[in-house]
């Protein structure tokens, strides 16, 4: 871990080097929170830390780590404890995805996805939650996805992992009532990140359905600090996630198939016809 001194009330952001994670770090820094930044890219983390310190006069430490490695989360928690750093807000943002037919994606990639998206998130939450409960205050912000509300062919394992994140967060939210600690699931739709830009499945997506990482992060940060349980940025995304539980499972599967089969224009047209053309952040 790199940085000077220790501080109470730190925010730990995983996957902080780019995309939504980077913007989440900036959103918390803008609200005067000190930061522990972690990701694999040490150089990008150091540059982000310098920028946030200069712009917001906060403290920022870097903790390069690869959460796809078993035991990485435990090592992070141990290092924080040894440094005397109490995490006030845990932001589990790190995540990976592999697109394509389930049977064609290597077993190693499936296991890596599970390790980052599920195991590391669960480990950090379990290790850092008890001190929050003991102090009587704290926040956990888990980055899920609207994919967690439905099965998505060709992103089957990714969608399943986000369904786990969403369910875990909602369960924790109920368990934590009255403790002073809250759990929030941030469920963005398509976001203008490197993950989406490099995706073959993302190419037919209408630009009107893609939000910026900053928009998503601002909504998630505000929801986390307010203690909200589920945050779905964007009215179109909210319409999809609200409607999914009310539909027959066969229809929900068909919607998931349309999303990865180039049916985004059809979905966008249906939303416009239903009066959901005006986009805004909804929580």
C-alpha positions in Angstrom: 0.0 0.0 0.0 1.3 3.4 -0.9 0.5 6.8 0.6 1.2 8.9 3.7 -0.5 8.4 7.0 -3.8 6.7 8.0 -7.2 8.2 8.3 -10.7 7.4 9.6 -13.5 7.4 7.2 -11.7 6.0 4.2 -13.5 4.9 1.0 -12.0 1.8 -0.6 -12.8 1.6 -4.4 -11.9 -1.6 -6.3 -11.4 -1.4 -10.0 -10.6 2.3 -9.6 -8.2 2.7 -12.6 -10.8 3.3 -15.3 -14.5 3.5 -16.2 -17.2 3.6 -13.6 -14.6 2.9 -10.8 -12.5 5.9 -11.7 -15.6 8.1 -11.7 -16.8 6.7 -8.4 -13.5 7.6 -6.8 -13.9 11.1 -8.2 -17.4 11.4 -7.0 -16.5 10.5 -3.4 -13.4 12.7 -3.5 -15.6 15.6 -4.6 -17.6 15.0 -1.4 -14.4 15.3 0.7 -13.9 11.5 1.3 -10.3 10.1 1.5 -9.6 7.2 -0.8 -7.9 3.8 -1.0 -7.7 3.0 -4.7 -7.1 -0.5 -5.9 -6.8 -2.2 -9.4 -4.1 -4.0 -11.3 -2.8 -1.0 -13.2 -0.4 0.6 -10.7 0.6 3.5 -13.0 -3.1 4.5 -13.7 -3.8 4.3 -10.0 -0.9 6.6 -9.1 -2.0 9.1 -11.7 -5.6 9.1 -10.5 -4.4 9.5 -6.9 -2.3 12.6 -7.8 -5.2 14.1 -9.7 -7.8 13.6 -6.9 -5.4 15.0 -4.3 -4.7 18.1 -6.4 -8.4 18.7 -7.3 -10.1 17.9 -4.1 -7.5 18.2 -1.3 -8.2 14.7 -0.1 -5.9 11.9 0.9 -5.5 9.1 -1.6 -3.5 5.9 -1.2 -3.0 3.2 -3.9 -3.1 -0.5 -3.3 -2.3 -2.4 -6.6 -4.0 -5.8 -6.5 -5.3 -8.5 -8.8 -8.6 -9.7 -7.4 -8.7 -12.6 -9.8 -6.1 -14.3 -7.6 -7.4 -16.3 -4.7 -6.6 -14.7 -1.4 -6.1 -11.2 -2.9 -9.1 -9.8 -1.0 -7.9 -11.3 2.3 -4.4 -9.8 1.8 -5.9 -6.4 1.2 -8.0 -6.5 4.3 -5.0 -7.7 6.3 -2.8 -4.8 5.0 -5.5 -2.3 5.8 -5.8 -3.6 9.4 -2.1 -3.6 9.8 -2.0 0.1 8.6 -4.8 1.0 11.0 -7.0 2.2 8.2 -10.7 1.9 9.0 -12.9 1.6 5.9 -16.0 3.7 6.2 -17.3 3.0 2.7 -16.5 -0.1 0.6 -17.1 0.2 -3.1 -17.0 -3.2 -4.8 -16.7 -2.0 -8.4 -14.1 -4.4 -9.9 -15.6 -6.8 -12.4 -14.8 -8.7 -15.6 -16.9 -10.1 -18.4 -16.4 -12.6 -21.2 -18.9 -12.6 -24.1 -19.8 -15.5 -26.4 -21.5 -18.9 -26.1 -21.0 -20.4 -22.7 -19.5 -23.6 -24.1 -16.9 -21.7 -26.1 -15.6 -19.6 -23.3 -12.7 -21.3 -21.5 -13.2 -22.7 -18.0 -10.3 -20.6 -16.8 -12.1 -17.4 -17.9 -15.4 -18.6 -16.3 -13.5 -19.2 -13.0 -11.7 -15.8 -13.3 -15.1 -14.1 -13.7 -16.5 -15.9 -10.7 -13.4 -15.0 -8.6 -13.5 -11.3 -9.4 -17.3 -10.7 -9.6 -18.4 -13.0 -6.8 -15.7 -14.3 -4.6 -13.6 -11.2 -4.1 -16.7 -9.0 -3.6 -18.1 -11.4 -1.0 -14.7 -11.7 0.7 -14.2 -7.9 1.0 -17.8 -7.4 2.2 -17.5 -10.1 4.8 -14.1 -8.9 6.1 -14.9 -5.2 6.2 -18.5 -5.3 7.4 -18.0 -6.4 11.0 -15.9 -3.3 12.0 -18.6 -1.1 10.4 -21.3 -2.8 12.5 -19.2 -2.4 15.6 -18.7 1.3 14.9 -22.4 1.8 14.2 -21.9 3.4 10.8 -20.7 2.5 7.3 -21.7 1.9 3.7 -21.2 -0.9 1.1 -21.8 0.0 -2.5 -21.8 -3.0 -4.9 -21.7 -2.5 -8.6 -24.2 -4.9 -10.2 -25.9 -4.4 -13.5 -29.4 -4.4 -15.2 -28.2 -7.7 -16.5 -28.7 -9.0 -12.9 -32.4 -8.7 -13.4 -32.6 -11.2 -16.3 -30.7 -14.1 -18.0 -28.6 -12.8 -20.9 -27.5 -15.3 -23.6 -23.9 -14.9 -24.6 -23.3 -13.1 -21.3 -24.7 -15.9 -19.3 -22.1 -16.2 -16.5 -21.7 -12.4 -16.3 -25.5 -11.8 -15.9 -25.6 -14.6 -13.3 -22.8 -13.1 -11.3 -24.6 -9.7 -11.3 -27.8 -11.4 -10.2 -25.8 -12.7 -7.2 -24.5 -9.3 -6.4 -27.9 -7.8 -6.6 -29.5 -10.5 -4.4 -26.6 -10.4 -1.9 -26.9 -6.6 -1.5 -30.7 -6.7 -1.0 -30.3 -9.4 1.6 -27.6 -7.5 3.4 -29.7 -4.3 3.3 -32.5 -6.1 5.3 -30.0 -7.7 7.7 -28.4 -4.4 8.4 -31.6 -2.5 9.4 -31.0 -0.6 12.6 -27.2 -1.0 12.6 -26.2 2.3 11.0 -24.7 0.4 8.1 -26.3 0.2 4.7 -25.8 -1.8 1.5 -26.5 -0.4 -2.0 -26.6 -2.1 -5.4 -25.7 0.2 -8.3 -27.3 -1.4 -11.4 -26.2 0.5 -14.5 -27.3 -0.3 -18.0 -25.0 0.1 -21.0 -22.2 2.6 -20.1 -19.6 4.2 -22.3 -16.6 2.2 -20.9 -13.8 0.3 -22.6 -15.7 -2.9 -21.8 -18.7 -1.8 -23.9 -16.7 -0.1 -26.6 -14.7 -3.3 -27.2 -17.7 -5.5 -27.3 -19.2 -7.0 -30.4 -22.5 -7.1 -28.7 -22.3 -3.4 -28.0 -21.9 -2.3 -31.6 -25.7 -2.2 -32.5 -26.7 -0.3 -29.4 -28.4 3.1 -30.0 -26.3 5.9 -28.5 -29.4 7.2 -26.7 -29.3 4.1 -24.5 -25.7 4.5 -23.4 -24.9 6.6 -20.3 -21.5 8.1 -19.3 -19.5 6.6 -16.5 -19.7 10.0 -14.7 -23.5 9.9 -14.8 -23.6 6.4 -13.4 -21.1 7.1 -10.7 -22.8 10.3 -9.5 -26.1 8.4 -9.2 -24.4 5.5 -7.4 -22.5 7.7 -5.0 -25.6 9.7 -4.1 -27.6 6.6 -3.5 -24.9 5.0 -1.4 -24.6 8.0 0.9 -28.4 8.2 1.2 -28.6 4.6 2.2 -30.7 3.5 -0.7 -30.8 -0.2 -1.5 -31.1 -0.3 -5.3 -30.0 2.4 -7.8 -30.8 2.0 -11.5 -29.6 5.1 -13.3 -31.8 6.1 -16.2 -35.5 5.9 -16.8 -35.2 3.4 -19.7 -33.1 1.1 -17.6 -35.6 1.5 -14.7 -38.4 0.5 -17.0 -36.6 -2.6 -18.1 -35.7 -3.7 -14.6 -39.1 -2.8 -13.1 -41.0 -4.7 -15.8 -38.9 -7.8 -15.9 -40.2 -9.4 -12.6 -43.8 -8.9 -13.9 -43.3 -10.7 -17.1 -43.3 -14.5 -17.8 -39.8 -16.0 -17.7 -40.0 -16.9 -21.4 -40.5 -13.2 -22.2 -37.7 -12.1 -19.9 -35.4 -14.6 -21.6 -36.5 -13.3 -25.0 -35.6 -9.7 -23.9 -32.2 -10.9 -22.8 -31.7 -12.6 -26.2 -32.7 -9.4 -28.0 -30.2 -7.5 -26.1 -27.3 -9.7 -27.2 -28.8 -10.5 -30.6 -28.9 -7.0 -32.0 -32.4 -6.3 -30.9 -31.6 -3.0 -29.2 -33.4 -0.9 -31.8 -36.6 -3.0 -31.1 -36.2 -2.5 -27.4 -35.6 1.3 -27.8 -38.6 1.6 -30.0 -40.8 -0.3 -27.5 -39.6 2.0 -24.7 -40.3 5.1 -26.8 -43.8 3.8 -27.6 -44.3 3.3 -23.9 -43.4 6.8 -23.1 -39.9 6.2 -21.8 -37.9 8.3 -24.3 -37.0 10.9 -21.7 -33.9 9.7 -19.8 -33.1 10.6 -16.2 -31.5 9.1 -13.2 -34.0 7.1 -11.1 -33.4 5.5 -7.8 
